Amino acid sequence: MEIHRRMLAQYGQSTMSQRKVYEWVGRFKSGRTRVTDEGRSGRPSTSRSRKASSPQEYRNQLNDITNELCCKGTM
């Protein structure tokens, strides 16, 4: 997938997996427009784990996905 290849070139080993990229692409194609968490009921999470070195790095990766999808006209 072109998006994942470009993310690897930009972010190296900090890039999310190709499977996750496919999942996010599917979400955006289904109409999702934000990269922030959706509201949900139930008990909030008490811990978080991320492969990226910072939240800003994840935002940058997800913004790249959004920009790629918008430019391709898939939304």
PDB file with SEQRES, HELIX, SHEET and CRYST1 records, atoms N, CA, C and O in Angstrom:
SEQRES   1 A   75  MET GLU ILE HIS ARG ARG MET LEU ALA GLN TYR GLY GLN          
SEQRES   2 A   75  SER THR MET SER GLN ARG LYS VAL TYR GLU TRP VAL GLY          
SEQRES   3 A   75  ARG PHE LYS SER GLY ARG THR ARG VAL THR ASP GLU GLY          
SEQRES   4 A   75  ARG SER GLY ARG PRO SER THR SER ARG SER ARG LYS ALA          
SEQRES   5 A   75  SER SER PRO GLN GLU TYR ARG ASN GLN LEU ASN ASP ILE          
SEQRES   6 A   75  THR ASN GLU LEU CYS CYS LYS GLY THR MET                      
HELIX    1 AA1 GLU A    2  TYR A   11  1                                  10    
HELIX    2 AA2 GLY A   12  SER A   14  5                                   3    
HELIX    3 AA3 GLN A   18  LYS A   29  1                                  12    
HELIX    4 AA4 PRO A   55  LYS A   72  1                                  18    
CRYST1    1.000    1.000    1.000  90.00  90.00  90.00 P 1           1          
ATOM      1  N   MET A   1       0.857  -1.177   0.000  1.00  0.00           N  
ATOM      2  CA  MET A   1       0.000   0.000   0.000  1.00  0.00           C  
ATOM      3  C   MET A   1       0.900   1.236   0.000  1.00  0.00           C  
ATOM      4  O   MET A   1       1.842   1.341   0.785  1.00  0.00           O  
ATOM      5  N   GLU A   2       0.594   2.138  -0.873  1.00  0.00           N  
ATOM      6  CA  GLU A   2       1.386   3.358  -1.057  1.00  0.00           C  
ATOM      7  C   GLU A   2       1.457   4.200   0.218  1.00  0.00           C  
ATOM      8  O   GLU A   2       2.514   4.741   0.543  1.00  0.00           O  
ATOM      9  N   ILE A   3       0.352   4.312   0.935  1.00  0.00           N  
ATOM     10  CA  ILE A   3       0.339   5.138   2.148  1.00  0.00           C  
ATOM     11  C   ILE A   3       1.336   4.589   3.157  1.00  0.00           C  
ATOM     12  O   ILE A   3       2.123   5.346   3.724  1.00  0.00           O  
ATOM     13  N   HIS A   4       1.310   3.291   3.384  1.00  0.00           N  
ATOM     14  CA  HIS A   4       2.225   2.690   4.356  1.00  0.00           C  
ATOM     15  C   HIS A   4       3.675   2.843   3.901  1.00  0.00           C  
ATOM     16  O   HIS A   4       4.543   3.121   4.728  1.00  0.00           O  
ATOM     17  N   ARG A   5       3.954   2.672   2.636  1.00  0.00           N  
ATOM     18  CA  ARG A   5       5.312   2.828   2.117  1.00  0.00           C  
ATOM     19  C   ARG A   5       5.818   4.241   2.379  1.00  0.00           C  
ATOM     20  O   ARG A   5       6.963   4.426   2.793  1.00  0.00           O  
ATOM     21  N   ARG A   6       4.965   5.243   2.138  1.00  0.00           N  
ATOM     22  CA  ARG A   6       5.367   6.635   2.360  1.00  0.00           C  
ATOM     23  C   ARG A   6       5.568   6.925   3.846  1.00  0.00           C  
ATOM     24  O   ARG A   6       6.458   7.691   4.216  1.00  0.00           O  
ATOM     25  N   MET A   7       4.744   6.315   4.694  1.00  0.00           N  
ATOM     26  CA  MET A   7       4.912   6.513   6.133  1.00  0.00           C  
ATOM     27  C   MET A   7       6.222   5.891   6.608  1.00  0.00           C  
ATOM     28  O   MET A   7       6.918   6.470   7.442  1.00  0.00           O  
ATOM     29  N   LEU A   8       6.561   4.715   6.082  1.00  0.00           N  
ATOM     30  CA  LEU A   8       7.838   4.087   6.435  1.00  0.00           C  
ATOM     31  C   LEU A   8       9.011   4.967   6.028  1.00  0.00           C  
ATOM     32  O   LEU A   8       9.976   5.114   6.777  1.00  0.00           O  
ATOM     33  N   ALA A   9       8.921   5.551   4.840  1.00  0.00           N  
ATOM     34  CA  ALA A   9       9.996   6.426   4.373  1.00  0.00           C  
ATOM     35  C   ALA A   9      10.127   7.651   5.273  1.00  0.00           C  
ATOM     36  O   ALA A   9      11.238   8.123   5.516  1.00  0.00           O  
ATOM     37  N   GLN A  10       9.021   8.161   5.763  1.00  0.00           N  
ATOM     38  CA  GLN A  10       9.025   9.370   6.594  1.00  0.00           C  
ATOM     39  C   GLN A  10       9.397   9.083   8.051  1.00  0.00           C  
ATOM     40  O   GLN A  10      10.211   9.799   8.634  1.00  0.00           O  
ATOM     41  N   TYR A  11       8.803   8.034   8.641  1.00  0.00           N  
ATOM     42  CA  TYR A  11       8.914   7.809  10.078  1.00  0.00           C  
ATOM     43  C   TYR A  11       9.736   6.578  10.467  1.00  0.00           C  
ATOM     44  O   TYR A  11       9.977   6.354  11.654  1.00  0.00           O  
ATOM     45  N   GLY A  12      10.162   5.792   9.507  1.00  0.00           N  
ATOM     46  CA  GLY A  12      10.976   4.616   9.807  1.00  0.00           C  
ATOM     47  C   GLY A  12      10.229   3.610  10.663  1.00  0.00           C  
ATOM     48  O   GLY A  12       9.044   3.355  10.450  1.00  0.00           O  
ATOM     49  N   GLN A  13      10.932   3.041  11.635  1.00  0.00           N  
ATOM     50  CA  GLN A  13      10.368   1.983  12.475  1.00  0.00           C  
ATOM     51  C   GLN A  13       9.280   2.468  13.426  1.00  0.00           C  
ATOM     52  O   GLN A  13       8.610   1.650  14.057  1.00  0.00           O  
ATOM     53  N   SER A  14       9.093   3.765  13.541  1.00  0.00           N  
ATOM     54  CA  SER A  14       8.030   4.301  14.400  1.00  0.00           C  
ATOM     55  C   SER A  14       6.665   4.246  13.723  1.00  0.00           C  
ATOM     56  O   SER A  14       5.651   4.554  14.351  1.00  0.00           O  
ATOM     57  N   THR A  15       6.628   3.866  12.474  1.00  0.00           N  
ATOM     58  CA  THR A  15       5.383   3.830  11.702  1.00  0.00           C  
ATOM     59  C   THR A  15       4.465   2.729  12.217  1.00  0.00           C  
ATOM     60  O   THR A  15       4.925   1.656  12.608  1.00  0.00           O  
ATOM     61  N   MET A  16       3.170   3.003  12.215  1.00  0.00           N  
ATOM     62  CA  MET A  16       2.212   1.974  12.595  1.00  0.00           C  
ATOM     63  C   MET A  16       2.271   0.835  11.572  1.00  0.00           C  
ATOM     64  O   MET A  16       2.764   1.018  10.458  1.00  0.00           O  
ATOM     65  N   SER A  17       1.771  -0.325  11.953  1.00  0.00           N  
ATOM     66  CA  SER A  17       1.832  -1.497  11.085  1.00  0.00           C  
ATOM     67  C   SER A  17       0.967  -1.289   9.841  1.00  0.00           C  
ATOM     68  O   SER A  17       0.068  -0.449   9.817  1.00  0.00           O  
ATOM     69  N   GLN A  18       1.267  -2.073   8.820  1.00  0.00           N  
ATOM     70  CA  GLN A  18       0.485  -1.988   7.585  1.00  0.00           C  
ATOM     71  C   GLN A  18      -0.972  -2.353   7.861  1.00  0.00           C  
ATOM     72  O   GLN A  18      -1.881  -1.764   7.276  1.00  0.00           O  
ATOM     73  N   ARG A  19      -1.193  -3.312   8.739  1.00  0.00           N  
ATOM     74  CA  ARG A  19      -2.556  -3.702   9.096  1.00  0.00           C  
ATOM     75  C   ARG A  19      -3.332  -2.519   9.685  1.00  0.00           C  
ATOM     76  O   ARG A  19      -4.490  -2.289   9.336  1.00  0.00           O  
ATOM     77  N   LYS A  20      -2.672  -1.766  10.590  1.00  0.00           N  
ATOM     78  CA  LYS A  20      -3.330  -0.591  11.190  1.00  0.00           C  
ATOM     79  C   LYS A  20      -3.618   0.480  10.131  1.00  0.00           C  
ATOM     80  O   LYS A  20      -4.663   1.129  10.165  1.00  0.00           O  
ATOM     81  N   VAL A  21      -2.695   0.655   9.207  1.00  0.00           N  
ATOM     82  CA  VAL A  21      -2.926   1.624   8.129  1.00  0.00           C  
ATOM     83  C   VAL A  21      -4.164   1.213   7.336  1.00  0.00           C  
ATOM     84  O   VAL A  21      -5.009   2.056   7.035  1.00  0.00           O  
ATOM     85  N   TYR A  22      -4.284  -0.076   6.992  1.00  0.00           N  
ATOM     86  CA  TYR A  22      -5.472  -0.555   6.285  1.00  0.00           C  
ATOM     87  C   TYR A  22      -6.744  -0.271   7.085  1.00  0.00           C  
ATOM     88  O   TYR A  22      -7.754   0.157   6.527  1.00  0.00           O  
ATOM     89  N   GLU A  23      -6.685  -0.512   8.403  1.00  0.00           N  
ATOM     90  CA  GLU A  23      -7.856  -0.254   9.250  1.00  0.00           C  
ATOM     91  C   GLU A  23      -8.244   1.223   9.192  1.00  0.00           C  
ATOM     92  O   GLU A  23      -9.420   1.545   9.025  1.00  0.00           O  
ATOM     93  N   TRP A  24      -7.261   2.127   9.329  1.00  0.00           N  
ATOM     94  CA  TRP A  24      -7.554   3.558   9.301  1.00  0.00           C  
ATOM     95  C   TRP A  24      -8.066   3.996   7.931  1.00  0.00           C  
ATOM     96  O   TRP A  24      -8.983   4.814   7.845  1.00  0.00           O  
ATOM     97  N   VAL A  25      -7.493   3.469   6.878  1.00  0.00           N  
ATOM     98  CA  VAL A  25      -7.976   3.804   5.533  1.00  0.00           C  
ATOM     99  C   VAL A  25      -9.438   3.394   5.409  1.00  0.00           C  
ATOM    100  O   VAL A  25     -10.254   4.145   4.873  1.00  0.00           O  
ATOM    101  N   GLY A  26      -9.766   2.211   5.901  1.00  0.00           N  
ATOM    102  CA  GLY A  26     -11.164   1.761   5.874  1.00  0.00           C  
ATOM    103  C   GLY A  26     -12.086   2.679   6.658  1.00  0.00           C  
ATOM    104  O   GLY A  26     -13.203   2.965   6.226  1.00  0.00           O  
ATOM    105  N   ARG A  27     -11.619   3.136   7.802  1.00  0.00           N  
ATOM    106  CA  ARG A  27     -12.438   4.053   8.615  1.00  0.00           C  
ATOM    107  C   ARG A  27     -12.691   5.363   7.877  1.00  0.00           C  
ATOM    108  O   ARG A  27     -13.811   5.872   7.872  1.00  0.00           O  
ATOM    109  N   PHE A  28     -11.648   5.905   7.254  1.00  0.00           N  
ATOM    110  CA  PHE A  28     -11.828   7.166   6.536  1.00  0.00           C  
ATOM    111  C   PHE A  28     -12.706   6.980   5.298  1.00  0.00           C  
ATOM    112  O   PHE A  28     -13.501   7.859   4.965  1.00  0.00           O  
ATOM    113  N   LYS A  29     -12.569   5.859   4.626  1.00  0.00           N  
ATOM    114  CA  LYS A  29     -13.425   5.594   3.466  1.00  0.00           C  
ATOM    115  C   LYS A  29     -14.883   5.436   3.876  1.00  0.00           C  
ATOM    116  O   LYS A  29     -15.790   5.710   3.090  1.00  0.00           O  
ATOM    117  N   SER A  30     -15.103   4.992   5.114  1.00  0.00           N  
ATOM    118  CA  SER A  30     -16.466   4.812   5.634  1.00  0.00           C  
ATOM    119  C   SER A  30     -17.073   6.111   6.147  1.00  0.00           C  
ATOM    120  O   SER A  30     -18.216   6.127   6.604  1.00  0.00           O  
ATOM    121  N   GLY A  31     -16.313   7.197   6.074  1.00  0.00           N  
ATOM    122  CA  GLY A  31     -16.869   8.479   6.472  1.00  0.00           C  
ATOM    123  C   GLY A  31     -16.236   9.125   7.683  1.00  0.00           C  
ATOM    124  O   GLY A  31     -16.592  10.254   8.021  1.00  0.00           O  
ATOM    125  N   ARG A  32     -15.327   8.466   8.338  1.00  0.00           N  
ATOM    126  CA  ARG A  32     -14.678   9.089   9.494  1.00  0.00           C  
ATOM    127  C   ARG A  32     -13.875  10.299   9.030  1.00  0.00           C  
ATOM    128  O   ARG A  32     -13.211  10.252   7.995  1.00  0.00           O  
ATOM    129  N   THR A  33     -13.939  11.378   9.797  1.00  0.00           N  
ATOM    130  CA  THR A  33     -13.248  12.605   9.408  1.00  0.00           C  
ATOM    131  C   THR A  33     -12.264  13.090  10.459  1.00  0.00           C  
ATOM    132  O   THR A  33     -11.535  14.052  10.214  1.00  0.00           O  
ATOM    133  N   ARG A  34     -12.222  12.451  11.622  1.00  0.00           N  
ATOM    134  CA  ARG A  34     -11.347  12.877  12.705  1.00  0.00           C  
ATOM    135  C   ARG A  34     -10.420  11.749  13.124  1.00  0.00           C  
ATOM    136  O   ARG A  34     -10.740  10.570  12.972  1.00  0.00           O  
ATOM    137  N   VAL A  35      -9.272  12.131  13.650  1.00  0.00           N  
ATOM    138  CA  VAL A  35      -8.342  11.129  14.159  1.00  0.00           C  
ATOM    139  C   VAL A  35      -8.400  11.017  15.675  1.00  0.00           C  
ATOM    140  O   VAL A  35      -7.707  10.186  16.263  1.00  0.00           O  
ATOM    141  N   THR A  36      -9.217  11.843  16.311  1.00  0.00           N  
ATOM    142  CA  THR A  36      -9.369  11.777  17.760  1.00  0.00           C  
ATOM    143  C   THR A  36     -10.328  10.645  18.117  1.00  0.00           C  
ATOM    144  O   THR A  36     -11.119  10.202  17.284  1.00  0.00           O  
ATOM    145  N   ASP A  37     -10.250  10.184  19.359  1.00  0.00           N  
ATOM    146  CA  ASP A  37     -11.114   9.106  19.816  1.00  0.00           C  
ATOM    147  C   ASP A  37     -12.572   9.529  19.768  1.00  0.00           C  
ATOM    148  O   ASP A  37     -12.920  10.673  20.059  1.00  0.00           O  
ATOM    149  N   GLU A  38     -13.412   8.578  19.394  1.00  0.00           N  
ATOM    150  CA  GLU A  38     -14.861   8.791  19.413  1.00  0.00           C  
ATOM    151  C   GLU A  38     -15.342   8.618  20.855  1.00  0.00           C  
ATOM    152  O   GLU A  38     -14.761   7.850  21.622  1.00  0.00           O  
ATOM    153  N   GLY A  39     -16.406   9.338  21.217  1.00  0.00           N  
ATOM    154  CA  GLY A  39     -16.988   9.163  22.536  1.00  0.00           C  
ATOM    155  C   GLY A  39     -17.573   7.772  22.674  1.00  0.00           C  
ATOM    156  O   GLY A  39     -18.086   7.215  21.704  1.00  0.00           O  
ATOM    157  N   ARG A  40     -17.503   7.208  23.867  1.00  0.00           N  
ATOM    158  CA  ARG A  40     -18.072   5.878  24.087  1.00  0.00           C  
ATOM    159  C   ARG A  40     -18.447   5.736  25.553  1.00  0.00           C  
ATOM    160  O   ARG A  40     -17.925   6.444  26.414  1.00  0.00           O  
ATOM    161  N   SER A  41     -19.341   4.827  25.816  1.00  0.00           N  
ATOM    162  CA  SER A  41     -19.777   4.601  27.189  1.00  0.00           C  
ATOM    163  C   SER A  41     -18.880   3.557  27.852  1.00  0.00           C  
ATOM    164  O   SER A  41     -18.087   2.886  27.191  1.00  0.00           O  
ATOM    165  N   GLY A  42     -19.021   3.439  29.142  1.00  0.00           N  
ATOM    166  CA  GLY A  42     -18.240   2.452  29.869  1.00  0.00           C  
ATOM    167  C   GLY A  42     -17.091   3.068  30.628  1.00  0.00           C  
ATOM    168  O   GLY A  42     -16.875   4.280  30.602  1.00  0.00           O  
ATOM    169  N   ARG A  43     -16.372   2.223  31.291  1.00  0.00           N  
ATOM    170  CA  ARG A  43     -15.253   2.662  32.117  1.00  0.00           C  
ATOM    171  C   ARG A  43     -14.094   3.128  31.237  1.00  0.00           C  
ATOM    172  O   ARG A  43     -13.751   2.448  30.270  1.00  0.00           O  
ATOM    173  N   PRO A  44     -13.487   4.265  31.549  1.00  0.00           N  
ATOM    174  CA  PRO A  44     -12.369   4.751  30.737  1.00  0.00           C  
ATOM    175  C   PRO A  44     -11.125   3.877  30.916  1.00  0.00           C  
ATOM    176  O   PRO A  44     -10.951   3.229  31.948  1.00  0.00           O  
ATOM    177  N   SER A  45     -10.291   3.873  29.923  1.00  0.00           N  
ATOM    178  CA  SER A  45      -9.048   3.127  29.972  1.00  0.00           C  
ATOM    179  C   SER A  45      -8.129   3.710  31.045  1.00  0.00           C  
ATOM    180  O   SER A  45      -8.103   4.919  31.271  1.00  0.00           O  
ATOM    181  N   THR A  46      -7.378   2.828  31.697  1.00  0.00           N  
ATOM    182  CA  THR A  46      -6.463   3.302  32.733  1.00  0.00           C  
ATOM    183  C   THR A  46      -5.014   3.267  32.285  1.00  0.00           C  
ATOM    184  O   THR A  46      -4.140   3.775  32.987  1.00  0.00           O  
ATOM    185  N   SER A  47      -4.744   2.678  31.133  1.00  0.00           N  
ATOM    186  CA  SER A  47      -3.370   2.650  30.625  1.00  0.00           C  
ATOM    187  C   SER A  47      -3.392   2.750  29.108  1.00  0.00           C  
ATOM    188  O   SER A  47      -4.391   2.444  28.456  1.00  0.00           O  
ATOM    189  N   ARG A  48      -2.258   3.188  28.564  1.00  0.00           N  
ATOM    190  CA  ARG A  48      -2.133   3.337  27.114  1.00  0.00           C  
ATOM    191  C   ARG A  48      -0.758   2.845  26.696  1.00  0.00           C  
ATOM    192  O   ARG A  48       0.228   3.032  27.408  1.00  0.00           O  
ATOM    193  N   SER A  49      -0.709   2.225  25.548  1.00  0.00           N  
ATOM    194  CA  SER A  49       0.593   1.846  24.996  1.00  0.00           C  
ATOM    195  C   SER A  49       0.627   2.261  23.537  1.00  0.00           C  
ATOM    196  O   SER A  49      -0.347   2.065  22.809  1.00  0.00           O  
ATOM    197  N   ARG A  50       1.738   2.832  23.107  1.00  0.00           N  
ATOM    198  CA  ARG A  50       1.903   3.310  21.737  1.00  0.00           C  
ATOM    199  C   ARG A  50       3.266   2.898  21.231  1.00  0.00           C  
ATOM    200  O   ARG A  50       4.237   2.852  21.987  1.00  0.00           O  
ATOM    201  N   LYS A  51       3.330   2.602  19.959  1.00  0.00           N  
ATOM    202  CA  LYS A  51       4.610   2.275  19.354  1.00  0.00           C  
ATOM    203  C   LYS A  51       5.346   3.532  18.924  1.00  0.00           C  
ATOM    204  O   LYS A  51       6.577   3.545  18.882  1.00  0.00           O  
ATOM    205  N   ALA A  52       4.618   4.574  18.607  1.00  0.00           N  
ATOM    206  CA  ALA A  52       5.260   5.829  18.212  1.00  0.00           C  
ATOM    207  C   ALA A  52       5.908   6.454  19.447  1.00  0.00           C  
ATOM    208  O   ALA A  52       5.496   6.202  20.579  1.00  0.00           O  
ATOM    209  N   SER A  53       6.903   7.253  19.209  1.00  0.00           N  
ATOM    210  CA  SER A  53       7.637   7.826  20.330  1.00  0.00           C  
ATOM    211  C   SER A  53       6.901   8.972  21.011  1.00  0.00           C  
ATOM    212  O   SER A  53       7.262   9.361  22.122  1.00  0.00           O  
ATOM    213  N   SER A  54       5.871   9.520  20.362  1.00  0.00           N  
ATOM    214  CA  SER A  54       5.138  10.618  20.982  1.00  0.00           C  
ATOM    215  C   SER A  54       3.734  10.710  20.388  1.00  0.00           C  
ATOM    216  O   SER A  54       3.494  10.232  19.280  1.00  0.00           O  
ATOM    217  N   PRO A  55       2.806  11.325  21.127  1.00  0.00           N  
ATOM    218  CA  PRO A  55       1.460  11.545  20.579  1.00  0.00           C  
ATOM    219  C   PRO A  55       1.504  12.401  19.312  1.00  0.00           C  
ATOM    220  O   PRO A  55       0.709  12.197  18.394  1.00  0.00           O  
ATOM    221  N   GLN A  56       2.425  13.347  19.264  1.00  0.00           N  
ATOM    222  CA  GLN A  56       2.531  14.200  18.069  1.00  0.00           C  
ATOM    223  C   GLN A  56       2.907  13.360  16.852  1.00  0.00           C  
ATOM    224  O   GLN A  56       2.433  13.623  15.746  1.00  0.00           O  
ATOM    225  N   GLU A  57       3.739  12.369  17.045  1.00  0.00           N  
ATOM    226  CA  GLU A  57       4.134  11.502  15.933  1.00  0.00           C  
ATOM    227  C   GLU A  57       2.932  10.729  15.392  1.00  0.00           C  
ATOM    228  O   GLU A  57       2.784  10.583  14.179  1.00  0.00           O  
ATOM    229  N   TYR A  58       2.072  10.231  16.288  1.00  0.00           N  
ATOM    230  CA  TYR A  58       0.855   9.560  15.848  1.00  0.00           C  
ATOM    231  C   TYR A  58      -0.061  10.523  15.099  1.00  0.00           C  
ATOM    232  O   TYR A  58      -0.612  10.178  14.054  1.00  0.00           O  
ATOM    233  N   ARG A  59      -0.222  11.728  15.635  1.00  0.00           N  
ATOM    234  CA  ARG A  59      -1.063  12.716  14.945  1.00  0.00           C  
ATOM    235  C   ARG A  59      -0.516  12.994  13.554  1.00  0.00           C  
ATOM    236  O   ARG A  59      -1.280  13.110  12.595  1.00  0.00           O  
ATOM    237  N   ASN A  60       0.791  13.101  13.440  1.00  0.00           N  
ATOM    238  CA  ASN A  60       1.393  13.348  12.131  1.00  0.00           C  
ATOM    239  C   ASN A  60       1.117  12.195  11.174  1.00  0.00           C  
ATOM    240  O   ASN A  60       0.803  12.417  10.004  1.00  0.00           O  
ATOM    241  N   GLN A  61       1.234  10.967  11.668  1.00  0.00           N  
ATOM    242  CA  GLN A  61       0.970   9.804  10.825  1.00  0.00           C  
ATOM    243  C   GLN A  61      -0.482   9.781  10.363  1.00  0.00           C  
ATOM    244  O   GLN A  61      -0.761   9.540   9.189  1.00  0.00           O  
ATOM    245  N   LEU A  62      -1.396  10.031  11.280  1.00  0.00           N  
ATOM    246  CA  LEU A  62      -2.810  10.006  10.928  1.00  0.00           C  
ATOM    247  C   LEU A  62      -3.182  11.178  10.024  1.00  0.00           C  
ATOM    248  O   LEU A  62      -4.030  11.031   9.144  1.00  0.00           O  
ATOM    249  N   ASN A  63      -2.569  12.320  10.225  1.00  0.00           N  
ATOM    250  CA  ASN A  63      -2.804  13.445   9.320  1.00  0.00           C  
ATOM    251  C   ASN A  63      -2.330  13.112   7.914  1.00  0.00           C  
ATOM    252  O   ASN A  63      -2.974  13.489   6.935  1.00  0.00           O  
ATOM    253  N   ASP A  64      -1.206  12.407   7.807  1.00  0.00           N  
ATOM    254  CA  ASP A  64      -0.713  11.991   6.492  1.00  0.00           C  
ATOM    255  C   ASP A  64      -1.714  11.071   5.797  1.00  0.00           C  
ATOM    256  O   ASP A  64      -1.939  11.182   4.592  1.00  0.00           O  
ATOM    257  N   ILE A  65      -2.311  10.163   6.565  1.00  0.00           N  
ATOM    258  CA  ILE A  65      -3.320   9.268   5.995  1.00  0.00           C  
ATOM    259  C   ILE A  65      -4.513  10.078   5.505  1.00  0.00           C  
ATOM    260  O   ILE A  65      -5.007   9.872   4.396  1.00  0.00           O  
ATOM    261  N   THR A  66      -4.965  11.001   6.345  1.00  0.00           N  
ATOM    262  CA  THR A  66      -6.107  11.842   5.969  1.00  0.00           C  
ATOM    263  C   THR A  66      -5.802  12.640   4.705  1.00  0.00           C  
ATOM    264  O   THR A  66      -6.624  12.703   3.791  1.00  0.00           O  
ATOM    265  N   ASN A  67      -4.628  13.243   4.658  1.00  0.00           N  
ATOM    266  CA  ASN A  67      -4.259  14.035   3.488  1.00  0.00           C  
ATOM    267  C   ASN A  67      -4.172  13.173   2.238  1.00  0.00           C  
ATOM    268  O   ASN A  67      -4.599  13.596   1.164  1.00  0.00           O  
ATOM    269  N   GLU A  68      -3.629  11.978   2.365  1.00  0.00           N  
ATOM    270  CA  GLU A  68      -3.523  11.070   1.234  1.00  0.00           C  
ATOM    271  C   GLU A  68      -4.911  10.700   0.708  1.00  0.00           C  
ATOM    272  O   GLU A  68      -5.135  10.693  -0.502  1.00  0.00           O  
ATOM    273  N   LEU A  69      -5.825  10.398   1.599  1.00  0.00           N  
ATOM    274  CA  LEU A  69      -7.173  10.023   1.178  1.00  0.00           C  
ATOM    275  C   LEU A  69      -7.902  11.202   0.537  1.00  0.00           C  
ATOM    276  O   LEU A  69      -8.603  11.033  -0.461  1.00  0.00           O  
ATOM    277  N   CYS A  70      -7.741  12.370   1.094  1.00  0.00           N  
ATOM    278  CA  CYS A  70      -8.391  13.561   0.518  1.00  0.00           C  
ATOM    279  C   CYS A  70      -7.843  13.866  -0.874  1.00  0.00           C  
ATOM    280  O   CYS A  70      -8.597  14.229  -1.777  1.00  0.00           O  
ATOM    281  N   CYS A  71      -6.559  13.722  -1.042  1.00  0.00           N  
ATOM    282  CA  CYS A  71      -5.950  14.027  -2.331  1.00  0.00           C  
ATOM    283  C   CYS A  71      -6.337  13.015  -3.403  1.00  0.00           C  
ATOM    284  O   CYS A  71      -6.403  13.358  -4.583  1.00  0.00           O  
ATOM    285  N   LYS A  72      -6.591  11.785  -3.005  1.00  0.00           N  
ATOM    286  CA  LYS A  72      -6.978  10.746  -3.964  1.00  0.00           C  
ATOM    287  C   LYS A  72      -8.469  10.818  -4.297  1.00  0.00           C  
ATOM    288  O   LYS A  72      -8.927  10.137  -5.215  1.00  0.00           O  
ATOM    289  N   GLY A  73      -9.222  11.623  -3.573  1.00  0.00           N  
ATOM    290  CA  GLY A  73     -10.650  11.761  -3.833  1.00  0.00           C  
ATOM    291  C   GLY A  73     -11.458  10.571  -3.374  1.00  0.00           C  
ATOM    292  O   GLY A  73     -12.513  10.294  -3.945  1.00  0.00           O  
ATOM    293  N   THR A  74     -10.994   9.845  -2.344  1.00  0.00           N  
ATOM    294  CA  THR A  74     -11.703   8.659  -1.880  1.00  0.00           C  
ATOM    295  C   THR A  74     -12.708   8.939  -0.777  1.00  0.00           C  
ATOM    296  O   THR A  74     -13.456   8.048  -0.376  1.00  0.00           O  
ATOM    297  N   MET A  75     -12.731  10.175  -0.282  1.00  0.00           N  
ATOM    298  CA  MET A  75     -13.664  10.469   0.802  1.00  0.00           C  
ATOM    299  C   MET A  75     -14.964  10.983   0.257  1.00  0.00           C  
ATOM    300  O   MET A  75     -15.878  11.286   1.024  1.00  0.00           O  
TER     301      MET A  75                                                      
END                                                                             
